[in-house]
Amino acid sequence: MEPGAGDSKPLASFEVDGCDMVALVESGRYAEIANLLSRHGDGVALGDGKAPQCLVQALCRICEACTQCREEAERLRRADGEVQQRERDLGRELLGLLALLADNTQSLEPVSGPPPRAPRGVLQRLSSALGMTDLGTPPVGGAGTPGTASPPPEFTICCLGPFQFYRGAQDLNSWSNGKGKSLLKYLLAHRVYPTPKEVLMDVFWLDAPPQSARNSLNAAVYSLRHNLVDAGVSCPLVLYEDDCYLINAELTLWLDSEAFAEQVAAAQACEQRGDPAGAVCAYRAAESLYQGEFHADERYEDWVAPQREALRVDYQRLLDYLCQHYFEGADYDACIAVARKGLDVDDCDEGLHRQLMCSYSRQGLHHLAHRQYHLCVSALERELDIDPCGETVELFERIRGQQEV
């Protein structure tokens, strides 16, 4: 009986262009195998003859499938690492909070009267860990402890990514886009001060005659208020006072963009006073809030651009900080996950490309480090028509030479 593939003897060695294919398979370098085979379009030399072209093509397809399997396994391994890292971070935070409680609590025995409030330091630490501006403002739909926590905000507004608008648990996103909704977004983004109507006319109807711009503004305000009433919002959200429009200050609002900025400011304050653990905690909270660029669904409104860019720069900076933190702590999986988020925002950031290359190399995944370098080269050429800087090229050469990085 003819022996089957499963009965064949192990292949000791097989070379193509001087490269040991068996060694490449055992090290998982499938892309290199496919590259070597693809050079021989008319077949690979085999003894006195050549392997048929169809066999070479089949081998290349198997190499591609193996590469996909390896990358999927790597993705799952990274995901598992991220979850484990999150558990470790929360565990450390829990221990730190318990220590704070131990320092500030005389006794854990029940006492008469209302329960004592936790020390402010504990509340701040908890707020950072949970990504909340203040524990007095629980998440939408959450219930605080009666008598000890403030009620949830009346309105929750998400501006990082597509605009989302809620009153309590009620979804108010059903009304269509238009100048009325854009007007609401602008007033929310500038709610610290009243906005003169002339400013709104210039922002949204700059090229229109004054009377036409005024009529358009009145129509947009009417549409906005009409849509809010139709959505069940009976309280006045937008007010008009002294020729200015403003958000009703008596209503409690939570905006993710404001919470993000507060967490970034808290992290920067921790950096200045030499508290890296506090900075990481606040930066992680800010990272969780950033679900996309500021008002991602407003592509053609000029007023969005300055704040969008400022928030994007803050986001990039916090990712750089977290990357460096994880890399220095040898948590390469977390470093890789954060660096990839940064490249989703700016794939020409050579620093993040180098961070990924170093992390892959230290994990022994040299083929992924090589690929990351070529992704960097492609992005720079495509977007900026430039070559990588000397530092990036030098790092690639060290990795290719199997040197420590």
C-alpha positions in Angstrom: 0.0 0.0 0.0 1.3 3.5 -0.9 2.2 5.4 2.2 0.0 8.4 3.0 1.2 11.9 3.9 0.8 11.1 7.6 3.0 8.1 7.2 5.9 10.0 5.4 9.2 10.3 7.1 10.1 13.6 8.8 11.8 15.9 6.4 15.4 16.5 7.6 16.3 19.3 5.3 15.1 21.0 2.1 16.7 24.2 0.7 15.5 26.8 -1.7 18.0 29.5 -2.8 20.2 28.3 0.1 17.5 28.7 2.8 16.6 25.8 5.0 12.8 25.5 4.5 12.4 23.1 7.4 14.0 25.6 9.8 11.8 28.3 8.5 8.7 26.2 9.1 9.7 25.3 12.6 10.3 29.0 13.5 7.0 30.0 12.0 8.5 32.3 9.3 5.8 31.4 6.7 6.0 34.8 4.9 9.6 34.1 4.1 8.8 30.7 2.8 6.1 32.1 0.5 8.4 34.8 -0.7 11.1 32.3 -1.6 8.6 30.0 -3.4 7.0 32.9 -5.3 10.3 33.8 -6.8 10.1 30.6 -8.8 6.9 31.1 -10.9 7.7 28.2 -13.2 8.3 25.7 -10.3 10.9 25.0 -7.7 14.0 22.8 -8.5 13.5 19.4 -7.0 16.2 16.8 -7.7 16.7 16.5 -11.4 13.4 18.2 -12.2 11.0 20.9 -10.9 8.0 20.8 -8.6 5.0 21.8 -10.7 3.7 25.4 -10.6 0.4 24.3 -9.1 2.1 22.7 -6.2 4.1 25.9 -5.5 0.9 27.9 -5.6 -0.7 25.5 -3.1 2.3 25.8 -0.8 2.1 29.6 -0.9 -1.6 29.4 0.0 -0.8 27.1 2.9 1.9 29.6 4.1 -0.7 32.4 4.0 -3.2 30.4 6.0 -0.5 29.5 8.5 0.4 33.2 8.8 -3.2 34.1 9.5 -3.5 31.4 12.1 -0.3 32.7 13.8 -1.6 36.3 13.8 -5.0 35.2 15.2 -3.2 33.3 18.0 -1.1 36.3 18.7 -4.2 38.6 18.8 -5.9 36.2 21.3 -2.8 36.1 23.4 -2.7 39.9 23.5 -6.3 40.1 24.4 -5.8 37.7 27.2 -2.8 39.7 28.4 -4.9 42.9 28.4 -7.6 41.4 30.5 -5.0 40.0 33.0 -3.2 43.4 33.1 -6.6 45.1 33.8 -7.2 42.7 36.7 -3.7 43.4 38.1 -4.2 47.1 37.8 -7.5 47.0 39.6 -6.1 44.7 42.2 -3.3 47.2 43.0 -5.9 50.0 43.1 -8.0 47.9 45.5 -5.0 47.4 47.8 -4.2 51.1 47.7 -7.7 52.1 48.5 -7.9 49.6 51.4 -4.7 51.2 52.7 -6.2 54.6 52.5 -9.3 53.4 54.3 -7.1 51.8 57.0 -5.3 55.2 57.5 -8.6 57.2 57.7 -10.9 54.8 59.5 -10.7 54.4 63.3 -13.0 51.4 63.5 -15.0 49.2 61.2 -17.6 48.5 63.9 -21.2 49.8 63.3 -21.9 53.2 64.7 -25.1 55.0 65.3 -26.2 57.9 63.1 -25.5 58.4 59.4 -22.4 56.6 58.0 -19.3 58.7 57.8 -18.2 60.0 54.4 -15.1 58.4 52.9 -12.0 60.7 52.9 -11.8 62.9 49.8 -8.6 61.2 48.7 -10.4 57.9 48.5 -13.1 59.4 46.4 -10.6 60.9 44.0 -8.8 57.6 43.6 -12.1 55.8 43.1 -13.2 58.4 40.6 -10.0 57.9 38.6 -10.2 54.2 38.7 -13.8 54.1 37.5 -13.3 56.9 34.8 -15.8 59.2 36.5 -15.4 62.9 37.2 -16.8 62.6 40.7 -18.4 59.7 42.7 -21.3 62.1 43.4 -22.2 61.7 39.7 -22.8 58.0 39.1 -23.2 56.5 35.6 -26.5 56.9 33.8 -29.0 54.5 35.1 -27.0 53.9 38.2 -28.4 54.3 41.6 -26.3 55.9 44.4 -26.7 55.2 48.1 -29.8 57.1 49.3 -28.8 60.1 51.3 -25.0 60.0 50.5 -24.7 60.5 46.7 -26.0 63.1 44.3 -28.5 62.2 41.7 -27.3 61.2 38.2 -27.0 64.0 35.7 -30.2 64.9 33.9 -28.5 64.8 30.5 -25.6 62.7 29.3 -23.8 63.9 26.2 -21.1 62.0 24.3 -19.1 64.1 21.9 -16.0 61.9 21.4 -17.0 59.9 18.4 -20.6 60.2 17.0 -22.8 62.5 18.9 -25.0 60.8 21.5 -27.6 62.5 23.6 -29.5 61.0 26.6 -31.8 62.2 29.3 -31.4 59.7 32.1 -31.9 56.4 30.3 -33.9 57.9 27.5 -32.3 57.9 24.1 -32.7 61.3 22.4 -30.8 60.5 19.3 -33.7 59.8 17.0 -34.1 63.4 15.6 -32.4 64.0 12.3 -29.2 66.0 11.7 -29.5 69.6 10.7 -28.5 73.1 11.8 -30.6 72.7 14.9 -28.5 69.8 16.2 -25.3 71.5 15.1 -26.3 74.5 17.0 -26.9 72.4 20.1 -23.5 70.8 19.7 -21.8 74.3 19.5 -23.7 75.6 22.6 -22.7 72.5 24.6 -19.1 72.9 23.6 -19.1 76.5 24.7 -21.5 76.3 27.6 -19.2 78.1 30.1 -20.3 81.5 28.7 -23.4 82.7 26.8 -22.9 83.0 23.0 -24.1 86.2 21.3 -26.4 85.5 18.4 -24.0 87.4 16.1 -21.3 84.9 16.8 -23.7 82.0 15.9 -24.7 83.8 12.7 -21.0 84.1 11.8 -20.2 80.5 12.7 -23.0 78.9 10.7 -24.0 81.5 8.1 -20.9 83.6 7.5 -21.6 84.2 3.8 -25.3 85.0 4.2 -26.7 88.6 4.4 -27.3 89.6 8.0 -31.1 89.4 7.8 -30.9 86.0 6.1 -28.5 84.7 8.7 -30.8 86.0 11.5 -33.8 84.2 9.9 -31.8 81.0 9.5 -30.7 81.2 13.2 -34.3 81.7 14.4 -35.4 78.7 12.2 -32.6 76.5 13.6 -33.4 77.4 17.2 -37.1 76.7 16.6 -36.2 73.3 15.0 -34.0 72.5 17.9 -36.6 73.3 20.6 -39.3 71.5 18.6 -37.2 68.4 18.3 -36.5 68.4 22.0 -40.2 68.7 22.9 -41.0 65.9 20.5 -38.4 63.8 22.3 -40.1 64.4 25.6 -37.8 67.1 26.9 -40.1 69.6 28.5 -37.6 71.6 30.5 -35.9 74.5 28.7 -32.4 73.3 27.6 -31.5 76.3 25.5 -32.2 79.8 26.9 -32.1 83.2 25.2 -31.0 86.1 27.4 -29.5 89.5 26.5 -29.2 88.7 22.8 -27.3 85.5 23.7 -28.0 81.8 23.6 -26.8 79.5 26.4 -27.4 76.1 27.9 -29.6 76.2 31.0 -27.1 76.2 33.9 -29.8 74.9 36.3 -29.7 71.5 34.5 -27.0 69.0 35.4 -25.1 67.7 32.3 -22.3 65.3 31.9 -20.1 65.5 28.8 -17.5 62.9 27.9 -15.2 65.5 26.4 -15.2 67.5 29.6 -14.6 64.4 31.7 -11.7 63.4 29.4 -10.1 66.9 29.8 -10.5 66.6 33.5 -8.8 63.2 33.7 -5.9 64.5 31.5 -5.5 67.5 33.7 -5.5 65.2 36.8 -2.9 63.0 35.2 -0.6 65.9 34.3 -0.9 67.2 37.8 0.2 63.7 39.0 3.2 63.8 36.7 4.2 67.2 38.0 4.2 66.1 41.6 6.0 62.8 40.9 3.1 60.4 41.2 3.4 58.1 38.2 0.9 55.6 39.6 -1.7 58.3 39.8 -0.9 59.6 36.3 -1.3 56.1 34.9 -4.7 55.6 36.6 -6.0 59.0 35.4 -4.6 58.4 31.9 -6.3 55.0 31.7 -9.6 56.6 32.7 -9.2 59.3 30.0 -8.3 56.6 27.4 -11.5 54.7 28.1 -13.5 57.9 27.5 -12.0 58.7 24.1 -14.2 56.7 21.8 -13.3 58.7 18.6 -12.4 62.2 17.5 -14.5 65.1 18.8 -17.8 65.3 16.9 -16.8 62.7 14.3 -20.1 63.2 12.5 -19.4 66.9 11.9 -17.0 66.7 9.0 -17.6 70.1 7.5 -18.0 72.5 10.4 -14.9 74.7 10.9 -15.7 75.5 14.5 -15.1 71.8 15.5 -11.5 71.7 14.3 -9.6 73.5 17.1 -11.1 71.5 19.9 -10.9 68.3 17.9 -7.2 68.8 17.4 -6.5 69.7 21.0 -8.3 66.6 22.3 -6.6 64.4 19.7 -3.2 65.8 20.8 -4.0 65.0 24.4 -5.1 61.5 23.4 -1.9 60.9 21.5 0.2 62.2 24.4 -1.5 59.9 27.0 -1.1 56.9 24.7 2.6 57.7 24.4 2.8 58.0 28.2 1.0 54.7 28.7 3.1 53.0 26.0 6.4 54.0 27.7 5.0 53.0 31.2 4.0 49.5 30.0 7.3 49.0 28.0 9.4 50.0 31.0 7.4 47.5 33.1 8.0 44.8 30.5 4.2 44.5 29.9 4.7 44.3 26.2 1.2 43.1 25.4 -0.3 46.2 27.0 2.3 48.3 25.3 1.4 46.8 21.9 -2.4 47.3 22.4 -1.9 51.0 23.3 0.5 51.7 20.5 -1.9 50.2 18.0 -4.6 52.6 19.2 -2.2 55.4 18.6 -1.5 54.3 15.1 -5.2 54.2 14.4 -5.2 58.0 15.0 -1.8 58.7 13.3 -0.2 55.9 11.4 2.8 58.1 10.6 3.9 58.3 14.3 7.4 56.8 14.1 7.7 56.7 17.8 4.8 54.3 18.2 6.1 52.2 15.3 9.4 51.9 17.1 7.7 51.0 20.3 5.9 48.2 18.6 9.1 47.0 16.9 10.9 46.9 20.3 8.0 45.1 22.0 7.7 42.5 19.3 11.5 42.0 19.4 11.6 41.5 23.1 8.8 38.9 22.8 10.9 37.0 20.3 8.4 37.9 17.5 11.0 39.2 15.1 8.9 38.6 12.0 6.2 41.0 13.5 8.9 43.6 14.2 10.1 43.3 10.6 6.5 43.7 9.4 5.9 46.7 11.6 9.0 48.5 10.1 7.6 47.9 6.6 4.2 49.2 7.7 5.9 52.3 9.0 7.8 52.8 5.7 4.6 52.4 3.7 2.6 54.8 5.8 5.3 57.5 5.6 5.7 57.1 1.9 1.9 57.1 1.3 1.0 60.0 3.6 4.1 62.2 3.6 6.3 61.0 0.8 9.3 60.7 3.1 11.6 57.9 4.4 11.8 56.8 8.0 14.3 58.7 10.2 17.7 57.3 11.0 16.6 56.1 14.5 13.9 53.9 13.0 16.2 52.5 10.3 18.9 51.8 12.9 16.4 50.0 15.1 15.3 47.9 12.2 18.9 46.9 11.4 19.5 45.9 15.0 16.4 43.8 15.1 17.3 42.2 11.8 20.7 41.4 13.1 19.2 39.7 16.1 20.7 42.3 18.5 19.2 43.2 21.8 16.9 46.3 21.7 
